[in-house]
């Protein structure tokens, strides 16, 4: 893909994060001739809703064509709202919490039988999955200095209002959708998404090596995947 084929990549962070979590991916995509928007979603505002999060992203993007929207982790509750409003070419969920219409994020965990999946994987890997130490469960393949910075700048996002809010779309948006799971994810086990994604989206997830925090540990590989999805779209 050449600079003339440049797209706008809209990168939506997950819980506790900020747009900074994509800074390495953003630099890589910009070096290839693309535009990137990776906004900070509202944090510390307990009245903020999923719709507010989508409004923040759409406002940051402005008028755009040929957009590729990515939602990481909790960002999967916001990304489809954005992709629908932007009429995106492609929607990508990276280790994303795939919502169903009317489902609250608070209910998602039990509805997907997440706790059972974590317990099962923890028995297989000796307790690495679901570990209380974030350097073990989230950042085990992220350079230590980057992991320490990520922890220092964590933010109170999402709000309790957003997590209690039913997902507002009546159906999945009419946007080509891809799902990318991380094979070494110790927060959302790969086996968990291999089950949940076909159940909820009717597609087989793609896979990338790395932890839950692939944007920090595998930025070049993630940029490669995003360019490939853009070409397909």
Backbone torsions as a table, in degrees:
resi	resn	phi	psi	omega
1	UNK	NA	129.0	-177.6
2	UNK	-98.2	171.6	179.1
3	UNK	-59.0	-31.6	179.0
4	UNK	-65.8	-21.6	179.0
5	UNK	-94.9	16.8	-172.7
6	UNK	-59.1	142.9	178.0
7	UNK	-116.3	171.1	169.3
8	UNK	-105.5	117.4	178.5
9	UNK	-98.4	122.6	-178.7
10	UNK	-106.7	112.2	-171.1
11	UNK	-110.9	118.4	-173.5
12	UNK	-112.3	119.3	-173.3
13	UNK	-76.8	169.2	-179.6
14	UNK	-96.5	-168.1	-178.4
15	UNK	-63.7	137.3	178.6
16	UNK	79.1	-10.8	-173.1
17	UNK	-96.9	-174.3	175.0
18	UNK	-146.5	177.1	177.4
19	UNK	-58.5	-23.0	178.7
20	UNK	-55.8	-29.7	-176.6
21	UNK	-61.0	-17.9	179.4
22	UNK	-104.3	11.4	-169.8
23	UNK	-63.1	-32.8	179.0
24	UNK	-73.5	-39.5	176.7
25	UNK	-65.9	-41.0	178.8
26	UNK	-59.6	-46.2	-179.9
27	UNK	-61.4	-40.1	-180.0
28	UNK	-66.0	-45.6	-179.6
29	UNK	-66.4	-40.2	178.7
30	UNK	-64.2	-35.1	178.6
31	UNK	-65.7	-17.6	179.5
32	UNK	-99.6	7.1	173.2
33	UNK	95.6	16.9	-178.5
34	UNK	-104.6	159.4	168.4
35	UNK	-92.3	149.2	-179.4
36	UNK	-137.9	135.5	173.2
37	UNK	-125.8	119.5	-179.2
38	UNK	-134.3	76.8	-172.3
39	UNK	-76.3	158.3	168.2
40	UNK	-80.9	121.8	174.6
41	UNK	-78.0	156.3	-178.3
42	UNK	-53.8	137.8	177.8
43	UNK	-136.9	148.3	179.0
44	UNK	78.6	5.8	177.9
45	UNK	-114.3	104.4	-173.3
46	UNK	-77.9	0.0	175.5
47	UNK	-96.2	-7.3	-175.6
48	UNK	-67.0	137.1	-178.2
49	UNK	-108.7	171.5	173.9
50	UNK	-59.5	-37.1	177.9
51	UNK	-64.8	-38.3	175.8
52	UNK	-61.7	-39.8	179.2
53	UNK	-63.9	-44.1	178.3
54	UNK	-63.7	-40.7	177.8
55	UNK	-58.6	-41.6	-179.8
56	UNK	-60.6	-43.3	-178.5
57	UNK	-68.7	-48.6	-177.9
58	UNK	-60.8	-39.5	177.7
59	UNK	-64.3	-39.1	-179.9
60	UNK	-68.5	-32.8	-178.0
61	UNK	-76.7	-45.1	-175.9
62	UNK	72.4	-167.9	179.3
63	UNK	-61.5	131.3	-175.9
64	UNK	-154.9	149.3	171.2
65	UNK	-122.9	156.6	175.0
66	UNK	59.3	47.6	-179.1
67	UNK	-87.0	145.7	170.1
68	UNK	-117.1	121.5	-175.8
69	UNK	-108.7	128.1	177.0
70	UNK	-119.1	134.5	172.9
71	UNK	-120.3	124.4	-179.5
72	UNK	-100.9	128.2	172.8
73	UNK	56.6	-119.2	178.1
74	UNK	-61.6	-22.0	177.7
75	UNK	-59.4	-13.9	177.7
76	UNK	-69.1	-18.2	174.0
77	UNK	-76.2	-25.2	-179.0
78	UNK	-95.2	-38.7	-171.6
79	UNK	-57.4	-43.0	179.0
80	UNK	-64.4	-33.5	176.6
81	UNK	-62.0	-42.5	-179.8
82	UNK	-69.0	-46.5	-178.8
83	UNK	-60.0	-37.6	178.9
84	UNK	-64.6	-45.1	-176.8
85	UNK	-73.0	-32.1	179.3
86	UNK	-86.7	-5.8	-173.8
87	UNK	50.4	54.0	-174.6
88	UNK	-64.9	154.5	174.7
89	UNK	-71.1	-39.1	-175.8
90	UNK	-146.4	144.2	172.0
91	UNK	-117.3	125.4	-179.3
92	UNK	-118.4	129.1	173.4
93	UNK	-108.4	122.0	179.1
94	UNK	-104.2	110.2	-175.5
95	UNK	45.8	45.9	-169.5
96	UNK	-92.5	146.5	176.8
97	UNK	-81.0	89.7	-174.0
98	UNK	-65.8	116.0	-179.8
99	UNK	-88.7	161.5	169.8
100	UNK	-113.9	152.0	178.5
101	UNK	-54.0	131.8	178.1
102	UNK	81.4	-4.0	-179.0
103	UNK	-87.0	136.3	175.4
104	UNK	-87.9	150.5	172.9
105	UNK	-57.7	-34.0	178.3
106	UNK	-61.7	-35.5	-178.4
107	UNK	-83.5	-18.2	-175.4
108	UNK	-55.6	-41.2	-174.3
109	UNK	-60.9	-48.5	179.4
110	UNK	-71.4	-39.5	-178.3
111	UNK	-61.6	-32.7	-178.9
112	UNK	-93.5	-1.2	-178.6
113	UNK	58.8	43.5	-176.9
114	UNK	-62.0	-46.2	-175.7
115	UNK	-59.8	-39.7	178.4
116	UNK	-63.6	-40.8	-179.0
117	UNK	-65.3	-40.9	179.0
118	UNK	-66.4	-43.8	179.8
119	UNK	-61.4	-41.2	-179.9
120	UNK	-64.8	-44.9	-179.6
121	UNK	-68.7	-35.2	178.7
122	UNK	-63.4	-34.1	176.9
123	UNK	-65.9	-31.2	-178.3
124	UNK	-80.4	-33.2	-174.9
125	UNK	-108.9	14.0	175.1
126	UNK	74.5	25.4	175.9
127	UNK	92.1	10.7	176.5
128	UNK	-69.6	-43.8	177.7
129	UNK	-70.4	131.8	-178.5
130	UNK	77.5	11.2	-178.8
131	UNK	-63.9	144.4	-179.2
132	UNK	-71.4	-19.7	-179.6
133	UNK	-82.9	115.6	-177.4
134	UNK	-63.0	-25.4	177.3
135	UNK	-70.3	-19.0	177.7
136	UNK	-94.0	-44.3	-172.0
137	UNK	-87.7	-29.1	-175.9
138	UNK	-114.9	-43.4	-166.4
139	UNK	-114.2	27.0	-170.9
140	UNK	-68.0	-18.1	176.6
141	UNK	-117.3	13.0	178.6
142	UNK	-94.4	134.6	175.9
143	UNK	-49.1	137.0	-170.5
144	UNK	-55.5	-42.4	-178.1
145	UNK	-63.0	-39.5	177.6
146	UNK	-66.8	-41.7	179.7
147	UNK	-62.7	-42.5	179.4
148	UNK	-63.5	-39.9	178.8
149	UNK	-65.7	-41.5	179.6
150	UNK	-59.2	-40.9	-179.7
151	UNK	-69.4	-38.3	-179.3
152	UNK	-63.1	-33.6	-173.3
153	UNK	-103.6	16.3	175.2
154	UNK	-56.6	147.1	-176.5
155	UNK	-129.1	154.7	179.6
156	UNK	-76.8	81.0	179.4
157	UNK	-139.8	135.2	3.9
158	UNK	-85.7	177.1	178.4
159	UNK	-84.1	162.1	174.9
160	UNK	-67.2	-27.4	175.0
161	UNK	-64.0	-45.4	-179.5
162	UNK	-65.2	-40.5	-176.6
163	UNK	-73.8	-18.7	177.4
164	UNK	-94.5	-1.1	-174.0
165	UNK	-89.6	129.3	174.1
166	UNK	-60.5	137.7	178.4
167	UNK	-60.6	127.5	-162.8
168	UNK	-82.7	-17.2	-178.6
169	UNK	-75.0	146.6	179.3
170	UNK	-82.2	-17.7	178.8
171	UNK	-158.8	164.2	176.9
172	UNK	-62.5	138.7	-177.2
173	UNK	-62.9	152.4	-179.8
174	UNK	-81.3	66.1	-178.1
175	UNK	-134.0	131.4	175.9
176	UNK	-53.7	128.9	-172.2
177	UNK	-121.2	135.9	175.0
178	UNK	-124.5	148.5	177.2
179	UNK	-124.1	132.2	-179.4
180	UNK	-122.9	112.8	177.2
181	UNK	-98.3	156.7	177.7
182	UNK	-99.9	123.0	-172.2
183	UNK	-67.1	-24.4	-178.6
184	UNK	-109.0	23.0	-179.4
185	UNK	-68.3	122.2	178.8
186	UNK	-101.8	7.5	172.7
187	UNK	-104.4	-51.0	173.1
188	UNK	-113.3	97.4	-176.2
189	UNK	-57.1	146.1	-179.3
190	UNK	-57.4	-41.2	-179.5
191	UNK	-61.7	-32.9	178.1
192	UNK	-61.1	-49.8	-178.5
193	UNK	-73.2	-27.5	175.9
194	UNK	-63.3	-23.9	175.6
195	UNK	-90.7	-48.0	-171.2
196	UNK	-68.9	-40.6	-174.1
197	UNK	-64.3	-48.2	175.2
198	UNK	-61.4	-35.8	179.3
199	UNK	-63.5	-40.8	-171.0
200	UNK	-97.3	-31.7	-176.7
201	UNK	-113.0	-14.2	-178.6
202	UNK	70.6	22.3	177.9
203	UNK	-128.7	161.7	175.4
204	UNK	-92.8	127.2	-178.7
205	UNK	-69.2	146.5	168.1
206	UNK	-82.6	166.1	-174.2
207	UNK	-133.2	144.3	176.0
208	UNK	-135.2	140.6	177.4
209	UNK	-67.1	142.9	175.4
210	UNK	135.2	175.2	-177.6
211	UNK	-83.8	-170.8	174.4
212	UNK	-63.1	-24.5	-174.4
213	UNK	-103.6	50.4	179.1
214	UNK	-55.1	-35.7	178.7
215	UNK	-58.6	-24.8	177.8
216	UNK	-96.0	-28.0	-175.1
217	UNK	-97.6	-25.9	-177.4
218	UNK	-137.6	55.4	-173.9
219	UNK	-64.4	-38.1	-178.5
220	UNK	-68.1	-44.3	180.0
221	UNK	-63.4	-38.8	178.6
222	UNK	-67.6	-41.2	176.7
223	UNK	-60.1	-40.3	177.1
224	UNK	-58.8	-45.2	-179.7
225	UNK	-63.4	-42.3	-178.5
226	UNK	-65.3	-40.2	176.0
227	UNK	-62.5	-40.0	180.0
228	UNK	-65.0	-42.5	177.9
229	UNK	-63.4	-39.5	179.2
230	UNK	-61.6	-40.9	179.5
231	UNK	-64.8	-40.0	177.5
232	UNK	-63.6	-41.6	-177.4
233	UNK	-66.2	NA	NA
